[in-house]
Amino acid sequence: MEGCHQFLDLIPKEKGFVAESEEKTRNEEKKLELRLGPPAVPNTATTAQKRTAPAPVVGWPPIRSFRKNLACGSSSKSASESTDVVPEKVSREKPIENCPKNLFVKINMDGIPIGRKVDLKAYDSYDKLSYAVDELFRGLLAAQNDDGGIKDNEDGSKVVKGILDGNGEYTLVYEDNEGDRMLVGDVPWHMFVSTVKRLRVLKSSELPTLSRGSKHGKALT
Amino acid sequence: MAYSFPEEVLEHVFWFLSSDKDRNAVSLVCKSWYEIERWCRRRVFIGNCYSVTPEIVIRRFPEVRELEMKGKPHFADFNLVPEGWGACVYPWVTAMSAAYPFLEEIKLKRMVVTDESLELISKSFRNFKVLVLSSCEGFTTDGLASIAANCRNLRELDLRESEVEDLSGHWLSHFPDNCTSLVSLNMSCLGSEVSFSALERLVSRSPNLRTLRLNRAVPLEKLPNLLRRAPQLVELGTGAYSAEIRSDIFSNLAEAFSVCKQLKGLSGFWDVVPAYLPAMYSVCSGITSLNLSYATIQSPDLVKLVSQCRNLQCLWVLDYIEDSGLEALAASCKDLQELRVFPSDPFGAEPNVSLTERGLVSVSEGCPKLQSVLYFCRQMSNAALIAIARNRPNMVRFRLCILEPRAPDYLTLEPLDTGFGAIVENCKELRRLSMSGLLTDRVFKYIGTHAKKLEMLSIAFAGDSDLGLHHVLSGCESLRKLEIRDCPFGDKALLANAAKLETMRSLWMSSCSVSFGACKLLGQKMPRLNVEVIDERGPPDSRPESCPVERLYVYRTVAGRRVDMPGFVWTMDEDSTLSASESGNKPNVWGLRALMPSILHLAELIVAINILMNKEAKLLFSLFHV
């Protein structure tokens, strides 16, 4: 066979085969597939392997979109599924939104007494959330402390970096609908949105060393 | 015969024929029967909108009153067909607006319907009665407003599972005050709140209303107002089934339900508050169809409800019902014919509920009429499948989805070949099958051998080689629709069974190993098939011919290639040129030259010879001294 990449010449028999991902958000979520070491919280599964959700495969399992997110709306199409080429006759983009238009959750940051609120519906990926968190707390941090974890931009303003990749001095966690405190980034975005109740930005030094997948080149913040 | 019946008599006789099959048979008898029949055909069903053109339909059947049509392939439901692929109804509506002024019914599935189409429908057909849009998209609530406002005799407006751009709930208020003909309204897929008073008034003035499916936004406290105005309802879809827990709301609701003595079907049930379920117990004994697939309530509440419904025939439910709930179902609902169990947490790594193969086995044991199953679960065994097959030889539709692709028999770690084999061997009336789990070519051999009535087959992450596909294409005599994803099926089986594809409605293959070269060959040789390559990586001829295509969609057609293809779809034509290295081939040797490099085994050679019936084939046969 000539040297084009054989699309699926040999389907790997082992579990955890590489999924083909076409949507951008799914690519981002793969980069954020962070793996936890044995966590401090007692009520979780025993191995890291077991704990991670399987890599998302397009169209699998075969259920309609409106059945996927029972917390929210009866009929909605994911924004990332449009193609570049759309003939004029076919209707325009449908940002179908049957969920409530906003999902405001509280977000608190260690060391800052005043919390903020973020509208999670305004974002469609962890990257964007991370950027928004940075914007929210930048000013407050600058007012409070001048050191540690905050890197100066060239214009002198402070930036909160690395909250999603484990490299920064701060780490983003959330409280889910069961009351558990969870690391942000393990599950696909839409699933995160459906279970998150509030957010916290913690000092990384207060957390046990969390191992995360680090094969992904793109910087998260 | 020395005489024949006058045309009027024949026409009167044909009038009684409602089945398309019968009418098609009648029109083949002789020219005059063909003519008489075509003038009195009132209902046309088009399974694939691209298999024929509006002009051809109109030319043959000038007096159609009801059109039913399907567009996108089934896998579009799971986002495997890129947006913009096609299936727009607009050209059909424009053609029919001129040709069928008396059109009464349009029923569409998986088609793109724009507001312009809806407006044109509402203005072109003065006697328009029925609009059913199943899993359609492309329109907004403005389009619905045109239908409501202009269709004076509207009987049915059913938007089941369509994706509608919901601009506002105002569309409902466009039904004129003198519109009293409504029999069925299904707006369950819409998000916005409609004016409740407009809804109340509409229901009040519709004495023939039989089906009312509300959307989530209609609050439970207001449901009694509607029920009291429509005690004749046969099918009800509630809105959100939750409210503050108050005894006055409860008694109001219970009383309203008790007045609806004709209720047979219930659906809706978003956001269920279990405390309100007993309010509907008075109707349960009459219920034959129950859709709880949005009800996120736990097994005990589900069991209490379901065991009241002794006459249940059709149940759709989430896996919260668990094995124990299904056992209870099997004990109480002996008339059950259809069961669908949907996953509450499809993407979770760990099971969140105790639903396994045991639940399905219990139902198959306890419900003698069970014939239609859609079941999502996390584990399966050959033993369970064999038991189900033995219990229910009357199974007609069997769709099993084990959430993890290629999951083996969890007890033996073997493939599930024998289990599915038992299904096709025992269930001789099986018409539809979807498989999952670890499957080798062997299961396809069983299917090809036994599944003689199978019409639709869905395959994912299965098989080892082309032999699998070959078994299916050569063995399944009744096969009409075949859809395949992520299987190692390639060119050989496809090309060897090219003629079979003309006997089927369509074939879908995505993420398989069919090369661009094979697609071209197929398109060239089979002019009555449209061979569509759907590939978002750019033109397929910018890659080597041996490179597999992302998706292949093949369907029979008398319409020729379609004219509305988007940039990521290519139809392989008779006039497609092959790449430079193969130019100069004469068309009638195509099959053999193409097959030769890949014919390695005698079995494959014999298969190829059997299919190709021309001189060159016999020549090759002699060359190989077989």
Interface residues (C-beta under 8 A of the other chain):
Chain A: M1 E2 G3 C4 H5 Q6 F7 L8 D9 L10 I11 K13 K15 F17 E20 E22 A45 K50 R51 T52 A53 P54 P56 V57 V58 G59 W60 P61 P62 I63 R64 S65 F66 R67 K68 L70 G73 S74 S75 S76 K77 S78 E81 S82 T83 D84 V85 V86 P87 K89 V90 S91 K94 P95 I96 E97 N98 C99 V187 P188 M191
Chain B: F75 D77 F78 N79 L80 P82 E83 G84 C88 Y90 V112 T114 D115 S135 E137 G138 F139 E161 S162 E163 V164 E165 D166 S188 C189 L190 G191 N215 R216 W270 S293 Y294 T296 F342 P343 S344 P346 F347 G348 A349 E350 F376 C401 L403 E404 P405 R406 S434 S458 A460 F461 R485 D486 C487 P488 S511 C512 S513 E536 R543 P544 S546 C547 P548 E550 D564 P566 G567 F568
